[in-house]
């Protein structure tokens, strides 16, 4: 099968730095993603999940503190919302929109879709789209779910049908791309070049992996490691002129001392006047204009060669 098919990708070789251009001559694109989903099991969010103290904190004080911090630094974000939570917290979601942020889809119940029949997954995708459109007044154009089957804490999952269904559903981008540090195309069918723009994501810049799970000898968090990753990666991406993105969860970053680390990062960003702070939708629109798949998609043949007895 073609190289990296069903994982993400369009191209064995990432775009050269010189090929990437941001609007108005900006040096680097910065993306802030805020995930409002709560920890849940494979079946998705339940009332008990929403009633957990950490969940209540996240949608209350944690979200208030994060929104105020973004306002203070003049930064806009893409907020990822499961449909079930949009129904429960409709007023909060509309408040986020009124503050100028984007709402993207985080699945129907933030469930594991890897074992769902295609028709059922399609129905849930359509229901998610309709619910978010009803709550916010506009259809979502981005979908976030992490391609890591079996890990419900990792922002949902991706089935073999997900990308194809998102294309059919009118989505313009997928938000959790693990294969590159610049936007790229996830190819759903290599013969027809059917693809969906995918934005970069990496675990090392997602707060939940540092603030949610205790590690022996480090107390209950590794905030210093998270902040170090943010600061160092920003400098690297800024130097190259590529894309820098972080993922935040109000139930984690919303605690006071953790917000201070975010403020230090935003202060670093504020010292650079040539950044483009784009929502996912804005980045997708720019990429579609400047790097359209019709001319920029470069699928490569597989480097894998089958042999008798191989397990491929």
C-alpha positions, 0 to 999 in steps of 0.5 A: 500500500502507499507509504503511510496510507491510513496513518496520515500523510501525503509526502515522504519529505516535509516541506522545506522551510523556504516553501512555507509562507504566512500571510503578510510576511509573518515569520511563524504561525502560532496555534492555541488549541483548548480542549474542553473534553473530559476524561472518559471511557471508550464509550464516551462522556457520561453524566458521571464524567461531567460531575467529577470535581476536575470537570466542574473546575475545568468548565468553571474557574479553570475556563474563566481563568484561561479566557481571561488570560487569552484576552489579556494577551490578545490571543485567539484560540480554537476550542474543541468541544464534544457535541454532548458537552455543547448541549450541556454547556451551551451558554459557555460555548456561546460565550467563547464564540462571542470572545472571538474564538473558533469552535471545532468538533471534538466528536459526539461523546469523545468516544472511541470510534475505531470499532464503530460500523461506518454508518454509525460513525457517519450518523454520529459525525452528522449529529455532532455537526448539527448540534454544534451548528445549533449551539453556536450558529455556524457549522464547525469546519475542524475536527480534533481526535487523536489517532491513538486507538484505545486511549480515550484520554487522548482526545478521541480516536480515528477509525479507518473511515474517519477522514473519508467521512469528514471530507464527505461531511464538509470539514476543511481540516483535521486538527491532530496530525502526528506526521509533520511540524507543518500543515500537511494533507492526510490522504484518504485515497491515494489513487484519487488523491482524495485528502484532508488538510491536517494541522500539526500536533505533538504530545510534548506540547499538550498540557495533559501529559504533564499535568494529569498523570503523576510520575514517580519522584516528580510529585503530581506534575511536571510543569517545568518540563512542559514549560521548557518544551513550549519555550524551546519549541517556539524558538525552534519553529520561529527560527525556521518560520514554520508552525508552533502549536500548543494544546491546553485543558482548562481543568489542568492549566486553569490552576493558578500556578500553572497559568503563570507558566502559560503567561510566561509563554504568552509573554515570550510570544508577545515579544515577537511582532511578526507572529500570525496567531491563527485559528484552525479555520484561518490556517486551513483557509490560508493553506488551501489558497497557498498550498492547494492539494491539486498542485502541492500534494505529492504522494510517494510510493511505498518504501515497503516491499512485501515478501513471503511470510511478511506480516504486512 
